Amino acid sequence: MTTPWGALALTRFPEDPRDRLRAWDASDEYLLAHLAEQDVPLSGTVVVVGDRWGALVTALAAHRPTQITDSWLAQEATRANLARHGVEPGAVRLLTTQDPPPARIDVLLVRVPKSLALLEDQLLRLAPSVHEGTVVVGTGMVREIHTSTLELFGRILGPTRTSLAKRKARLIFCTPEPSVERPANPWPYTYTLPDGVGAVSGSTVVNHAGVFCADRLDIGTRFFLAHLPGGRGLRRVVDLGCGNGVVGTAVALANPEAEVLFVDESFQAVASAEATFKANGVPGQAEFRVGDGMAGVPAGSVDLVLNNPPFHSHQATTDATAWRMFTGARRALRPGGELWVVGNRHLGYHVKLRRLFGNSEVVASDPKFVVLRAVRR
């Protein structure tokens, strides 16, 4: 990536030489060029929210910025990219969306997230730290910035306008008005599950902002809940890509003797899963882990893995994440252990499972979704 401060060699995480997706895009370049052209003072507290793979904080490392991200993978990519460019440890402060933000912010740079709810939550959390002199600049591709995006900045921080588009990217300029009357933060959002969804019928769900389908039970999960494996005797279960933890909580309610590991690369998701599990007084044991799928789970230690894999990485459609989840699950499963997957029918996960496990069985299907079962031989 070419920046006003030199060229940077950046990678995503985990690094894969076959991956053709870049660790930056035109919106990152547009924002950095604007900071240099307008000679924006960067001597105060600089906070970068939603930096996808660390491109922005790596470029601005000399100004000792703070990064706030919901993504464990983005945080690891940032560490790797900083190290690659010889940035001393601690020069960039790495925070998650669950951490308290800095008390005072002089420059606030926001990479617009896919989730409007996550943007709302983060702006409301950051607003008390913003003052009249704070420089606020958002950035994103044109397709990511909508009227609702601008209205959110305006409602929470102050008057907002946009730049001209450049290489399909756009900037957002916001003039903070600390006296503006802000709405209360509605996150996390809590609701009750309907009847007819198995062991979790009537249970409480807690969703932090940014978690998929935060205000209701999505139809894919509903279909999965209706076809989860029955029976007892499970010792170790993994809810892989747990989201709000509804699936793992259902298994824990049906199998009180089982230990359930909830894992997701989203800090918001794992916080939601833990809150959902605790809100329902589930008697079983549970562990909540933010990380890269099954990494760190001992080989041959798991009886059952439940998975609803994502097929997007930000705006890009890719099956790379699903493949890593499947291969990680196979390694962690004991002989006879099972991977259960729900997904859209058109994604063809049965092909990948047969290639990896040597088998794949359709447990249930409807016109939109399919539940698949693969056994570790």
Number of C-alpha atoms within 10 A of each C-alpha: 16 12 18 13 12 8 10 15 12 22 22 23 19 13 11 10 8 6 11 7 13 11 20 18 17 17 23 24 20 20 24 21 16 14 14 13 10 8 9 11 13 16 12 14 17 24 25 22 26 25 25 24 26 27 28 24 26 27 24 19 19 15 17 20 26 24 24 23 26 23 23 18 20 23 22 19 23 28 19 22 25 22 13 14 14 9 17 11 10 11 16 23 14 18 17 19 21 14 11 11 20 15 10 17 22 20 23 21 23 23 23 23 21 15 14 18 18 21 22 21 19 22 20 22 14 21 19 15 16 22 18 13 13 20 20 22 21 22 26 23 21 16 10 17 21 10 7 10 18 18 15 18 24 19 17 20 27 21 15 19 13 15 11 11 13 13 13 13 22 23 26 23 20 21 19 22 18 17 10 13 11 13 9 8 13 13 17 19 15 19 15 15 17 14 11 12 19 17 19 24 14 15 20 19 28 27 28 27 25 25 23 15 13 22 17 15 18 11 12 16 17 16 20 25 22 13 17 19 16 10 8 12 11 19 15 19 25 29 25 27 26 29 29 29 28 25 25 30 28 20 27 24 19 19 21 17 16 21 20 26 21 29 27 26 21 26 24 25 28 27 23 27 29 19 20 23 27 16 14 15 10 16 14 17 13 21 12 18 19 19 19 22 25 23 15 10 16 12 15 16 16 27 21 24 27 25 25 22 21 15 16 13 12 10 10 9 10 14 17 13 15 20 16 16 22 26 16 19 28 26 18 24 26 19 15 13 22 23 23 23 24 24 24 18 15 9 13 11 22 21 12 18 23 14 10 16 17 13 16 20 14 13 15 16 17 10 7 12 19 23 25 21 20 24 21 20 13
